[in-house]
Amino acid sequence: MGRSSTAQERLLDAACELLHIRGYSAVGVAEICARADVRKGSFYHFFASKQALTLAAVDSHWTVQRQRWQDLLGTGRQPPLERLRLLLDAQAAAQRADKAAGGTVRGCLLGNLALELSGQEREIQTRLAEIFEEQAALVRGVLAEAAETGPVAADTATARAVVAHLEGAVLLAKLADDPGRLDGLWPAVQRLVRAG
Amino acid sequence: MGRSSTAQERLLDAACELLHIRGYSAVGVAEICARADVRKGSFYHFFASKQALTLAAVDSHWTVQRQRWQDLLGTGRQPPLERLRLLLDAQAAAQRADKAAGGTVRGCLLGNLALELSGQEREIQTRLAEIFEEQAALVRGVLAEAAETGPVAADTATARAVVAHLEGAVLLAKLADDPGRLDGLWPAVQRLVRAG
């Protein structure tokens, strides 16, 4: 790997980390460069702006996460709802791991940006909305499988409700700085997807 | 009402508005003063800092909202779950009204701040966490009433799950800039609070 691609990756990693911990408005290009150990002049060789870097960081984050979602939800030995449970457990475990490693529950990078950015930075918001739709589509796939053998709702609204519930539960866990708040996530989602 | 209390109220109103639209980090004292038509010197007569003003703005917002929650959930002619439905309908209506008046879904001021502030500004976060706990307690009260006559879960975890679900659904509606995303809120919450 060449020197320049290493600098680009360091910028992406630093952006993911700082955006997750401190948000979009509170973080500037200079701080990202300092954390990545990249000169500001080099920054603009890779990214036109903080917005462009944020878009790339969001994509990079979701590329890794999507693979995890697909692995956990993909057809395998477990029954479909059990795979949905594994996905939700993994989200809770990630919050517990953050708390153990960094001292605080950091929440979901995508959800944090979604609520911070409001009407500004429409391009980032559009990308975030697409990602949440991809998440709902993945959930819908596993619900459709489950609906073949049991009373499970597998419509788009229910799949979106699962994603919404996950984001809302992570919000409260982050605010309480307590990953234990996610202990009830699976029972709640189980009720949420029950048909009839 | 004296001149100084009017200036203080204008600062609170301007802060609520700007924090809601643009978030905490993106908004400065100068901008709040300009919108409130208050000189910066006067600002510090009322509030020690942007943080102090934000805390006061959050309290002022929740004081009004709490009264609405209590009015909608309080004992009345409607059965308890119907009152919960009225509360959720009112939240969806508020997002529709924002969209109609300002062109965008603004989401929930408290949820927006909760996800933006992260580990910073711990004092504001603590206050937000208390408010969401107050919301859960209000929801729990109405669930307890409903549980007297039907299969409804009325534990703290279920009440918190309702609040989480509302916040998550508002997040997705804000991101999609589509209040129609809240149309499924009540059916989802109905399933969420079903016992057994």
Interface residues (C-beta under 8 A of the other chain):
Chain A: I21 R22 G23 Y24 S25 A26 G103 T104 R106 G107 G111 N112 A114 L115 E116 L117 S118 G119 Q120 Q125 L128 A129 F132 A157 T158 R160 A161 V163 A164 H165 L166 E167 G168 A169 L171 L172 K174 L175 A176 D177 R181 D183 G184 P187 A188 R191 L192 R194
Chain B: I21 R22 G23 Y24 S25 A26 G103 T104 R106 G107 G111 N112 A114 L115 E116 L117 S118 G119 Q120 Q125 L128 A129 F132 A157 T158 R160 A161 V163 A164 H165 L166 E167 G168 A169 L171 L172 K174 L175 A176 D177 R181 D183 G184 P187 A188 R191 L192 R194
